[in-house]
Amino acid sequence: MTDEQVKKIAACFATLAFTVMTLGSWAMGARILVALVRGIEALVLFGLLALFVCKLLQHKVDFSPVESSAEDDEAKGSHLDETV
């Protein structure tokens, strides 16, 4: 996972949080200014949370693709006829 992907994930998560919080607050009867303030708070909070979690996963988990060898592919069905 690259830094660009981490930023995109955090931005998408923050935008989703802003939208849900703003529309949800407004639908439940809050004034539009209060709903926007709550949405901005959710954008900052959940955007930073997603950014830190993705950065943590980026350093702890290896996201490189696993190469499968031809020997593993050939050996997959070799023991299917054996009974227990």
C-alpha positions in Angstrom: 0.0 0.0 0.0 1.5 3.3 -1.1 1.2 6.7 0.6 -1.1 7.8 -2.1 -3.5 4.9 -1.5 -3.4 5.6 2.2 -4.4 9.3 1.6 -7.2 8.3 -0.7 -8.6 5.8 1.8 -8.5 8.4 4.6 -10.1 11.0 2.3 -12.9 8.7 1.3 -13.6 7.6 4.9 -13.6 11.3 6.0 -15.9 12.3 3.3 -18.3 9.5 4.1 -18.2 10.4 7.8 -18.9 14.1 6.9 -21.8 13.2 4.7 -23.4 10.8 7.1 -23.0 13.0 10.1 -24.3 16.2 8.4 -27.3 14.6 6.7 -28.1 12.5 9.7 -28.0 15.5 12.1 -30.0 17.6 9.7 -32.6 14.9 9.3 -33.0 14.4 13.0 -33.8 18.1 13.5 -30.6 20.0 13.9 -30.1 23.4 12.3 -28.0 23.3 9.2 -25.1 25.2 10.8 -25.0 22.8 13.7 -25.2 19.9 11.3 -22.3 21.3 9.3 -20.2 21.8 12.4 -20.8 18.2 13.5 -20.0 17.0 10.0 -16.7 18.9 10.0 -15.8 17.4 13.4 -16.6 13.9 12.0 -14.5 14.6 8.9 -11.4 15.6 11.0 -11.8 12.8 13.6 -12.5 9.9 11.3 -10.2 11.1 8.6 -7.3 11.2 11.0 -8.3 7.9 12.5 -8.4 6.2 9.1 -5.0 7.8 8.2 -3.3 6.6 11.4 -4.8 3.1 11.1 -3.7 2.8 7.4 -0.2 4.1 8.3 0.0 1.5 11.1 -1.1 -1.3 8.8 1.3 -0.1 6.1 4.3 -0.5 8.4 3.1 -3.8 10.1 1.6 -5.8 7.2 3.3 -6.8 4.0 1.0 -6.0 1.1 3.3 -7.3 -1.6 1.7 -9.9 -4.0 2.5 -13.5 -3.3 4.1 -15.3 -6.2 2.8 -18.9 -6.6 5.2 -21.4 -8.2 4.2 -23.9 -10.9 5.1 -26.8 -8.5 2.4 -25.6 -6.1 -0.2 -25.5 -8.9 0.6 -29.0 -10.0 0.5 -30.4 -6.5 -2.9 -29.0 -5.7 -5.0 -31.9 -7.1 -2.5 -34.8 -6.5 -4.1 -36.0 -3.3 -7.7 -35.8 -4.2 -8.2 -39.5 -4.7 -6.8 -40.6 -1.4 -9.3 -41.7 1.2 -9.0 -40.9 4.9 
